Amino acid sequence: MVLDLSNNEDKIRLRVGDYNDPVFLPTSVYTATLVENNNDVKACVPIIGTYILAILAQRTHQKLSYMEIWGSEAYNNYKDWLVRVVKNPNINGICPIPYSASNGTTHPLIQFNEDWYGNFVNGTQSKQLSDDANGRLL
């Protein structure tokens, strides 16, 4: 399945891991859940994850000839992942930053992250930058 991340359904599919064929849930379930939650992707992720967990709870497999048993590993692994994501939603937003020995300068990705939070999230630096720019222009 090819995901279109401009589509909210596919954003949720990626976050809950429901993008391999065959998928657990049809697109209609994702669409209905988005409608019920006012297109809030973050609110839909634990709900869809719970639906998938319910599906995995029902799946068991036993094969008598040559002894093959599929136990609750898929359920337990997905449940552990879901609990961690619900408790800490930032887990889905992890983006690794390459590490290298310090050479006295800040890595560009770390600098961008600090600038982003300082200017757009907290708004503290953007006010100072605005004041500085207006002072220089006058």
OpenMM code with the backbone's topology and positions (N, CA, C; nanometers):
from openmm import Vec3, app, unit

residues = "MET VAL LEU ASP LEU SER ASN ASN GLU ASP LYS ILE ARG LEU ARG VAL GLY ASP TYR ASN ASP PRO VAL PHE LEU PRO THR SER VAL TYR THR ALA THR LEU VAL GLU ASN ASN ASN ASP VAL LYS ALA CYS VAL PRO ILE ILE GLY THR TYR ILE LEU ALA ILE LEU ALA GLN ARG THR HIS GLN LYS LEU SER TYR MET GLU ILE TRP GLY SER GLU ALA TYR ASN ASN TYR LYS ASP TRP LEU VAL ARG VAL VAL LYS ASN PRO ASN ILE ASN GLY ILE CYS PRO ILE PRO TYR SER ALA SER ASN GLY THR THR HIS PRO LEU ILE GLN PHE ASN GLU ASP TRP TYR GLY ASN PHE VAL ASN GLY THR GLN SER LYS GLN LEU SER ASP ASP ALA ASN GLY ARG LEU LEU".split()
positions = [
    Vec3(0.0841, -0.1172, 0.0000),
    Vec3(0.0000, 0.0000, 0.0000),
    Vec3(0.0890, 0.1241, 0.0000),
    Vec3(0.0576, 0.2185, -0.0844),
    Vec3(0.1302, 0.3443, -0.0908),
    Vec3(0.0508, 0.4474, -0.0109),
    Vec3(0.1167, 0.5123, 0.0828),
    Vec3(0.0504, 0.6101, 0.1681),
    Vec3(0.0630, 0.7499, 0.1094),
    Vec3(-0.0447, 0.8253, 0.1195),
    Vec3(-0.0470, 0.9654, 0.0801),
    Vec3(-0.0582, 1.0465, 0.2087),
    Vec3(0.0507, 1.1040, 0.2554),
    Vec3(0.0507, 1.1698, 0.3851),
    Vec3(-0.0169, 1.3060, 0.3857),
    Vec3(-0.0722, 1.3480, 0.2728),
    Vec3(-0.1579, 1.4660, 0.2734),
    Vec3(-0.3004, 1.4250, 0.3109),
    Vec3(-0.3227, 1.2962, 0.3209),
    Vec3(-0.4534, 1.2382, 0.3533),
    Vec3(-0.4519, 1.1978, 0.5010),
    Vec3(-0.5499, 1.2454, 0.5794),
    Vec3(-0.5526, 1.2157, 0.7230),
    Vec3(-0.5662, 1.0669, 0.7526),
    Vec3(-0.6401, 0.9948, 0.6703),
    Vec3(-0.6541, 0.8506, 0.6925),
    Vec3(-0.5185, 0.7813, 0.6839),
    Vec3(-0.4394, 0.8209, 0.5852),
    Vec3(-0.3079, 0.7593, 0.5684),
    Vec3(-0.2104, 0.8030, 0.6780),
    Vec3(-0.2259, 0.9242, 0.7302),
    Vec3(-0.1433, 0.9666, 0.8432),
    Vec3(-0.1690, 0.8761, 0.9632),
    Vec3(-0.2964, 0.8451, 0.9863),
    Vec3(-0.3315, 0.7572, 1.0979),
    Vec3(-0.2805, 0.6167, 1.0705),
    Vec3(-0.2978, 0.5678, 0.9474),
    Vec3(-0.2478, 0.4339, 0.9114),
    Vec3(-0.0989, 0.4217, 0.9425),
    Vec3(-0.0225, 0.5242, 0.9098),
    Vec3(0.1205, 0.5217, 0.9350),
    Vec3(0.1492, 0.5196, 1.0848),
    Vec3(0.0767, 0.5994, 1.1609),
    Vec3(0.1012, 0.6082, 1.3050),
    Vec3(0.0617, 0.4818, 1.3804),
    Vec3(-0.0384, 0.4087, 1.3318),
    Vec3(-0.0792, 0.2857, 1.4013),
    Vec3(-0.0194, 0.1614, 1.3376),
    Vec3(0.0518, 0.1761, 1.2263),
    Vec3(0.1172, 0.0625, 1.1623),
    Vec3(0.0247, -0.0228, 1.0781),
    Vec3(-0.0847, 0.0323, 1.0305),
    Vec3(-0.1820, -0.0432, 0.9512),
    Vec3(-0.1687, -0.0074, 0.8033),
    Vec3(-0.0514, -0.0340, 0.7462),
    Vec3(-0.0300, 0.0003, 0.6060),
    Vec3(0.0222, -0.1159, 0.5234),
    Vec3(0.0431, -0.2318, 0.5843),
    Vec3(0.0860, -0.3493, 0.5085),
    Vec3(-0.0356, -0.4257, 0.4588),
    Vec3(-0.0256, -0.4801, 0.3383),
    Vec3(-0.1364, -0.5602, 0.2848),
    Vec3(-0.1316, -0.6992, 0.3428),
    Vec3(-0.2402, -0.7543, 0.3895),
    Vec3(-0.3714, -0.6915, 0.4003),
    Vec3(-0.3778, -0.6009, 0.5230),
    Vec3(-0.4511, -0.4921, 0.5102),
    Vec3(-0.4656, -0.3979, 0.6213),
    Vec3(-0.5662, -0.4530, 0.7218),
    Vec3(-0.5570, -0.4071, 0.8450),
    Vec3(-0.6504, -0.4501, 0.9481),
    Vec3(-0.7884, -0.3896, 0.9289),
    Vec3(-0.7923, -0.2604, 0.8967),
    Vec3(-0.9190, -0.1881, 0.8896),
    Vec3(-0.9363, -0.1193, 0.7545),
    Vec3(-1.0589, -0.1173, 0.7035),
    Vec3(-1.0833, -0.0465, 0.5771),
    Vec3(-1.0812, 0.1048, 0.5982),
    Vec3(-1.0660, 0.1767, 0.4890),
    Vec3(-1.0601, 0.3222, 0.4942),
    Vec3(-1.1864, 0.3817, 0.5553),
    Vec3(-1.3001, 0.3174, 0.5379),
    Vec3(-1.4257, 0.3704, 0.5927),
    Vec3(-1.4207, 0.3836, 0.7446),
    Vec3(-1.3498, 0.2935, 0.8123),
    Vec3(-1.3369, 0.3024, 0.9584),
    Vec3(-1.2532, 0.4249, 0.9958),
    Vec3(-1.1471, 0.4486, 0.9206),
    Vec3(-1.0638, 0.5659, 0.9460),
    Vec3(-1.1426, 0.6936, 0.9212),
    Vec3(-1.2177, 0.6974, 0.8123),
    Vec3(-1.2966, 0.8155, 0.7784),
    Vec3(-1.4019, 0.8425, 0.8847),
    Vec3(-1.4736, 0.7389, 0.9277),
    Vec3(-1.5769, 0.7561, 1.0299),
    Vec3(-1.5157, 0.8036, 1.1617),
    Vec3(-1.4014, 0.7504, 1.1978),
    Vec3(-1.3361, 0.7913, 1.3224),
    Vec3(-1.2909, 0.9365, 1.3134),
    Vec3(-1.2404, 0.9781, 1.1978),
    Vec3(-1.2029, 1.1189, 1.1795),
    Vec3(-1.3244, 1.2103, 1.1904),
    Vec3(-1.4354, 1.1711, 1.1310),
    Vec3(-1.5578, 1.2519, 1.1378),
    Vec3(-1.6035, 1.2656, 1.2829),
    Vec3(-1.6001, 1.1545, 1.3577),
    Vec3(-1.6432, 1.1563, 1.4979),
    Vec3(-1.5524, 1.2432, 1.5852),
    Vec3(-1.4280, 1.2612, 1.5429),
    Vec3(-1.3310, 1.3369, 1.6230),
    Vec3(-1.2886, 1.4671, 1.5568),
    Vec3(-1.3745, 1.5229, 1.4726),
    Vec3(-1.3505, 1.6527, 1.4081),
    Vec3(-1.2165, 1.6616, 1.3368),
    Vec3(-1.1802, 1.5545, 1.2645),
    Vec3(-1.0553, 1.5476, 1.1867),
    Vec3(-0.9295, 1.5656, 1.2714),
    Vec3(-0.9356, 1.5323, 1.3983),
    Vec3(-0.8199, 1.5404, 1.4873),
    Vec3(-0.7426, 1.4087, 1.4793),
    Vec3(-0.6315, 1.4103, 1.4055),
    Vec3(-0.5524, 1.2895, 1.3832),
    Vec3(-0.5010, 1.2335, 1.5150),
    Vec3(-0.4519, 1.3207, 1.6034),
    Vec3(-0.3970, 1.2748, 1.7308),
    Vec3(-0.5028, 1.2051, 1.8159),
    Vec3(-0.6255, 1.2525, 1.8118),
    Vec3(-0.7326, 1.1892, 1.8901),
    Vec3(-0.7721, 1.0547, 1.8305),
    Vec3(-0.7569, 1.0400, 1.6997),
    Vec3(-0.7979, 0.9169, 1.6321),
    Vec3(-0.6969, 0.8031, 1.6489),
    Vec3(-0.5704, 0.8350, 1.6679),
    Vec3(-0.4670, 0.7311, 1.6752),
    Vec3(-0.4939, 0.6295, 1.7860),
    Vec3(-0.5202, 0.6705, 1.9122),
    Vec3(-0.5465, 0.5682, 2.0140),
    Vec3(-0.6760, 0.4915, 1.9903),
    Vec3(-0.7739, 0.5556, 1.9283),
    Vec3(-0.9008, 0.4873, 1.9008),
    Vec3(-0.8795, 0.3783, 1.7969),
    Vec3(-0.8150, 0.4133, 1.6860),
    Vec3(-0.7872, 0.3149, 1.5811),
    Vec3(-0.6948, 0.2061, 1.6353),
    Vec3(-0.5960, 0.2457, 1.7147),
    Vec3(-0.5071, 0.1475, 1.7754),
    Vec3(-0.5829, 0.0484, 1.8617),
    Vec3(-0.6846, 0.0960, 1.9326),
    Vec3(-0.7676, 0.0074, 2.0148),
    Vec3(-0.8476, -0.0876, 1.9269),
    Vec3(-0.8969, -0.0398, 1.8139),
    Vec3(-0.9688, -0.1273, 1.7203),
    Vec3(-0.8772, -0.2402, 1.6723),
    Vec3(-0.7550, -0.2051, 1.6363),
    Vec3(-0.6601, -0.3059, 1.5881),
    Vec3(-0.6253, -0.4040, 1.6999),
    Vec3(-0.6112, -0.3519, 1.8209),
    Vec3(-0.5832, -0.4388, 1.9354),
    Vec3(-0.6961, -0.5396, 1.9556),
    Vec3(-0.8203, -0.4950, 1.9368),
    Vec3(-0.9347, -0.5866, 1.9490),
    Vec3(-0.9297, -0.6944, 1.8403),
    Vec3(-0.8878, -0.6581, 1.7211),
    Vec3(-0.8752, -0.7566, 1.6125),
    Vec3(-0.7681, -0.8587, 1.6468),
    Vec3(-0.6533, -0.8104, 1.6951),
    Vec3(-0.5439, -0.9004, 1.7291),
    Vec3(-0.5795, -0.9914, 1.8469),
    Vec3(-0.6654, -0.9445, 1.9354),
    Vec3(-0.7062, -1.0258, 2.0502),
    Vec3(-0.7853, -1.1473, 2.0061),
    Vec3(-0.8490, -1.1406, 1.8906),
    Vec3(-0.9315, -1.2505, 1.8414),
    Vec3(-0.8536, -1.3485, 1.7555),
    Vec3(-0.7338, -1.3109, 1.7144),
    Vec3(-0.6571, -1.3950, 1.6223),
    Vec3(-0.5715, -1.4954, 1.6981),
    Vec3(-0.6021, -1.6181, 1.6795),
    Vec3(-0.5171, -1.7257, 1.7303),
    Vec3(-0.5058, -1.8271, 1.6189),
    Vec3(-0.4020, -1.9061, 1.6236),
    Vec3(-0.3802, -2.0031, 1.5165),
    Vec3(-0.3128, -2.1249, 1.5766),
    Vec3(-0.3641, -2.2400, 1.5425),
    Vec3(-0.3002, -2.3652, 1.5840),
    Vec3(-0.3014, -2.4597, 1.4665),
    Vec3(-0.1948, -2.5324, 1.4511),
    Vec3(-0.1844, -2.6308, 1.3448),
    Vec3(-0.1377, -2.7598, 1.4095),
    Vec3(-0.2166, -2.8639, 1.3982),
    Vec3(-0.1852, -2.9875, 1.4677),
    Vec3(-0.0715, -3.0640, 1.4018),
    Vec3(-0.0708, -3.0691, 1.2718),
    Vec3(0.0347, -3.1404, 1.2024),
    Vec3(0.1597, -3.0533, 1.2008),
    Vec3(0.2684, -3.1039, 1.2487),
    Vec3(0.3959, -3.0344, 1.2614),
    Vec3(0.3899, -2.9188, 1.3618),
    Vec3(0.2989, -2.9247, 1.4538),
    Vec3(0.2876, -2.8363, 1.5698),
    Vec3(0.3203, -2.6901, 1.5388),
    Vec3(0.2264, -2.6136, 1.5017),
    Vec3(0.2435, -2.4710, 1.4746),
    Vec3(0.1419, -2.3956, 1.5580),
    Vec3(0.1876, -2.3024, 1.6398),
    Vec3(0.0986, -2.2260, 1.7273),
    Vec3(0.1339, -2.0789, 1.7138),
    Vec3(0.0351, -1.9995, 1.6871),
    Vec3(0.0526, -1.8552, 1.6912),
    Vec3(-0.0177, -1.8101, 1.8167),
    Vec3(0.0560, -1.7646, 1.9108),
    Vec3(-0.0024, -1.7262, 2.0381),
    Vec3(-0.0430, -1.5811, 2.0400),
    Vec3(-0.0223, -1.5209, 2.1532),
    Vec3(-0.0658, -1.3832, 2.1737),
    Vec3(0.0480, -1.2828, 2.1551),
    Vec3(0.1543, -1.3219, 2.0881),
    Vec3(0.2677, -1.2309, 2.0726),
    Vec3(0.2310, -1.1038, 1.9962),
    Vec3(0.1571, -1.1173, 1.8873),
    Vec3(0.1194, -0.9981, 1.8104),
    Vec3(0.0356, -0.9049, 1.8967),
    Vec3(-0.0584, -0.9622, 1.9706),
    Vec3(-0.1437, -0.8829, 2.0594),
    Vec3(-0.0597, -0.8135, 2.1666),
    Vec3(0.0243, -0.8890, 2.2351),
    Vec3(0.1042, -0.8319, 2.3447),
    Vec3(0.2010, -0.7258, 2.2953),
    Vec3(0.2665, -0.7510, 2.1824),
    Vec3(0.3593, -0.6525, 2.1284),
    Vec3(0.2877, -0.5247, 2.0873),
    Vec3(0.1735, -0.5385, 2.0207),
    Vec3(0.0994, -0.4205, 1.9771),
    Vec3(0.0425, -0.3463, 2.0977),
    Vec3(-0.0040, -0.4203, 2.1984),
    Vec3(-0.0578, -0.3573, 2.3192),
    Vec3(0.0509, -0.2768, 2.3897),
    Vec3(0.1690, -0.3344, 2.4043),
    Vec3(0.2788, -0.2617, 2.4674),
    Vec3(0.3110, -0.1337, 2.3919),
    Vec3(0.3162, -0.1434, 2.2596),
    Vec3(0.3445, -0.0260, 2.1770),
    Vec3(0.2341, 0.0787, 2.1937),
    Vec3(0.1089, 0.0343, 2.1895),
    Vec3(-0.0045, 0.1266, 2.1991),
    Vec3(-0.0060, 0.1977, 2.3340),
    Vec3(0.0184, 0.1247, 2.4413),
    Vec3(0.0208, 0.1859, 2.5746),
    Vec3(0.1306, 0.2918, 2.5818),
    Vec3(0.2453, 0.2630, 2.5258),
    Vec3(0.3549, 0.3599, 2.5293),
    Vec3(0.3217, 0.4846, 2.4487),
    Vec3(0.2591, 0.4673, 2.3336),
    Vec3(0.2254, 0.5823, 2.2496),
    Vec3(0.1157, 0.6669, 2.3140),
    Vec3(0.0177, 0.6017, 2.3767),
    Vec3(-0.0897, 0.6779, 2.4410),
    Vec3(-0.0355, 0.7542, 2.5618),
    Vec3(0.0534, 0.6912, 2.6389),
    Vec3(0.1105, 0.7590, 2.7557),
    Vec3(0.2046, 0.8718, 2.7153),
    Vec3(0.2760, 0.8537, 2.6055),
    Vec3(0.3718, 0.9534, 2.5598),
    Vec3(0.3576, 0.9715, 2.4089),
    Vec3(0.2692, 1.0607, 2.3640),
    Vec3(0.2471, 1.0786, 2.2200),
    Vec3(0.3706, 1.1235, 2.1437),
    Vec3(0.4705, 1.1756, 2.2140),
    Vec3(0.5921, 1.2196, 2.1458),
    Vec3(0.6720, 1.1042, 2.0886),
    Vec3(0.6407, 0.9811, 2.1286),
    Vec3(0.7124, 0.8665, 2.0736),
    Vec3(0.6947, 0.8606, 1.9223),
    Vec3(0.5759, 0.8960, 1.8735),
    Vec3(0.5524, 0.8940, 1.7290),
    Vec3(0.6220, 1.0092, 1.6578),
    Vec3(0.6679, 1.1063, 1.7316),
    Vec3(0.7333, 1.2205, 1.6696),
    Vec3(0.8839, 1.2165, 1.6790),
    Vec3(0.9389, 1.1023, 1.7151),
    Vec3(1.0838, 1.0923, 1.7319),
    Vec3(1.1533, 1.1029, 1.5960),
    Vec3(1.2510, 1.1872, 1.5907),
    Vec3(1.3329, 1.2005, 1.4704),
    Vec3(1.4780, 1.1996, 1.5153),
    Vec3(1.5510, 1.0925, 1.4866),
    Vec3(1.6881, 1.0843, 1.5369),
    Vec3(1.7778, 1.1916, 1.4772),
    Vec3(1.8646, 1.2431, 1.5614),
    Vec3(1.9613, 1.3438, 1.5190),
    Vec3(2.0982, 1.2778, 1.5170),
    Vec3(2.1701, 1.2891, 1.4067),
    Vec3(2.3021, 1.2269, 1.4013),
    Vec3(2.3944, 1.2866, 1.5065),
    Vec3(2.4749, 1.2024, 1.5667),
    Vec3(2.5678, 1.2460, 1.6698),
    Vec3(2.7095, 1.2451, 1.6150),
    Vec3(2.7823, 1.3478, 1.6487),
    Vec3(2.9249, 1.3500, 1.6174),
    Vec3(2.9946, 1.4256, 1.7295),
    Vec3(3.1221, 1.4074, 1.7390),
    Vec3(3.1978, 1.4743, 1.8445),
    Vec3(3.1857, 1.6250, 1.8284),
    Vec3(3.1861, 1.6941, 1.9385),
    Vec3(3.1712, 1.8389, 1.9366),
    Vec3(3.2960, 1.9055, 1.8801),
    Vec3(3.2722, 2.0020, 1.7930),
    Vec3(3.3833, 2.0801, 1.7396),
    Vec3(3.3654, 2.2278, 1.7754),
    Vec3(3.2828, 2.2513, 1.8770),
    Vec3(3.2618, 2.3879, 1.9216),
    Vec3(3.1420, 2.4553, 1.8572),
    Vec3(3.0836, 2.3938, 1.7550),
    Vec3(2.9654, 2.4501, 1.6915),
    Vec3(2.8462, 2.3588, 1.7150),
    Vec3(2.7282, 2.4167, 1.7123),
    Vec3(2.6058, 2.3399, 1.7302),
    Vec3(2.5666, 2.2756, 1.5979),
    Vec3(2.5261, 2.1506, 1.6035),
    Vec3(2.4821, 2.0809, 1.4824),
    Vec3(2.3632, 2.1567, 1.4220),
    Vec3(2.3563, 2.1711, 1.2887),
    Vec3(2.2484, 2.2483, 1.2259),
    Vec3(2.1075, 2.1986, 1.2615),
    Vec3(2.0900, 2.0675, 1.2764),
    Vec3(1.9577, 2.0172, 1.3132),
    Vec3(1.9195, 2.0570, 1.4550),
    Vec3(2.0162, 2.0520, 1.5448),
    Vec3(1.9897, 2.0931, 1.6830),
    Vec3(1.9639, 2.2431, 1.6881),
    Vec3(2.0413, 2.3216, 1.6122),
    Vec3(2.0217, 2.4662, 1.6083),
    Vec3(1.8846, 2.5016, 1.5525),
    Vec3(1.8430, 2.4322, 1.4469),
    Vec3(1.7105, 2.4551, 1.3904),
    Vec3(1.6023, 2.4257, 1.4938),
    Vec3(1.6168, 2.3135, 1.5661),
    Vec3(1.5189, 2.2762, 1.6675),
    Vec3(1.5103, 2.3828, 1.7770),
    Vec3(1.6246, 2.4311, 1.8234),
    Vec3(1.6257, 2.5360, 1.9256),
    Vec3(1.5635, 2.6649, 1.8728),
    Vec3(1.5964, 2.7029, 1.7494),
    Vec3(1.5393, 2.8231, 1.6894),
    Vec3(1.3884, 2.8099, 1.6721),
    Vec3(1.3450, 2.6920, 1.6283),
    Vec3(1.2024, 2.6689, 1.6062),
    Vec3(1.1248, 2.6871, 1.7363),
    Vec3(1.1706, 2.6217, 1.8422),
    Vec3(1.1008, 2.6339, 1.9698),
    Vec3(1.1097, 2.7755, 2.0253),
    Vec3(1.2234, 2.8384, 2.0082),
    Vec3(1.2385, 2.9735, 2.0595),
    Vec3(1.1558, 3.0758, 1.9853),
    Vec3(1.1416, 3.0586, 1.8538),
    Vec3(1.0720, 3.1585, 1.7725),
    Vec3(0.9236, 3.1313, 1.7542),
    Vec3(0.8881, 3.0067, 1.7332),
    Vec3(0.7509, 2.9781, 1.6940),
    Vec3(0.6689, 2.9098, 1.8030),
    Vec3(0.7313, 2.8297, 1.8845),
    Vec3(0.6567, 2.7594, 1.9884),
    Vec3(0.6423, 2.8471, 2.1115),
    Vec3(0.7543, 2.8960, 2.1625),
    Vec3(0.7498, 2.9788, 2.2828),
    Vec3(0.7224, 3.1251, 2.2514),
    Vec3(0.7662, 3.1704, 2.1360),
    Vec3(0.7416, 3.3079, 2.0949),
    Vec3(0.8314, 3.4104, 2.1611),
    Vec3(0.9271, 3.3672, 2.2411),
    Vec3(1.0106, 3.4624, 2.3137),
    Vec3(1.1115, 3.5294, 2.2219),
    Vec3(1.1773, 3.4528, 2.1385),
    Vec3(1.2792, 3.5104, 2.0517),
    Vec3(1.2175, 3.5882, 1.9366),
    Vec3(1.0994, 3.5473, 1.8894),
    Vec3(1.0399, 3.6166, 1.7752),
    Vec3(1.0056, 3.7611, 1.8109),
    Vec3(0.9634, 3.7868, 1.9354),
    Vec3(0.9346, 3.9229, 1.9796),
    Vec3(1.0627, 4.0052, 1.9785),
    Vec3(1.1711, 3.9467, 2.0284),
    Vec3(1.2985, 4.0175, 2.0303),
    Vec3(1.3467, 4.0450, 1.8881),
    Vec3(1.3346, 3.9462, 1.7985),
    Vec3(1.3751, 3.9657, 1.6595),
    Vec3(1.2928, 4.0747, 1.5924),
    Vec3(1.1628, 4.0764, 1.6207),
    Vec3(1.0746, 4.1786, 1.5632),
    Vec3(1.1160, 4.3181, 1.6118),
    Vec3(1.1405, 4.3280, 1.7433),
    Vec3(1.1821, 4.4576, 1.7981),
    Vec3(1.3147, 4.5018, 1.7389),
    Vec3(1.4085, 4.4087, 1.7282),
    Vec3(1.5389, 4.4414, 1.6686),
    Vec3(1.5250, 4.4875, 1.5239),
    Vec3(1.4409, 4.4187, 1.4473),
    Vec3(1.4230, 4.4536, 1.3063),
    Vec3(1.3583, 4.5902, 1.2942),
    Vec3(1.2575, 4.6175, 1.3743),
    Vec3(1.1922, 4.7487, 1.3690),
    Vec3(1.2866, 4.8606, 1.4129),
    Vec3(1.3724, 4.8318, 1.5090),
    Vec3(1.4688, 4.9321, 1.5559),
    Vec3(1.5722, 4.9643, 1.4490),
    Vec3(1.6111, 4.8631, 1.3731),
    Vec3(1.7117, 4.8843, 1.2690),
    Vec3(1.6539, 4.9562, 1.1488),
    Vec3(1.5236, 4.9343, 1.1231),
    Vec3(1.4614, 4.9944, 1.0063),
    Vec3(1.4302, 5.1414, 1.0282),
    Vec3(1.4145, 5.1819, 1.1533),
    Vec3(1.3767, 5.3212, 1.1802),
    Vec3(1.4919, 5.4157, 1.1681),
] * unit.nanometer
topology = app.Topology()
chain = topology.addChain("A")
for resn in residues:
    res = topology.addResidue(resn, chain)
    for name in ("N", "CA", "C"):
        topology.addAtom(name, app.Element.getBySymbol(name[0]), res)
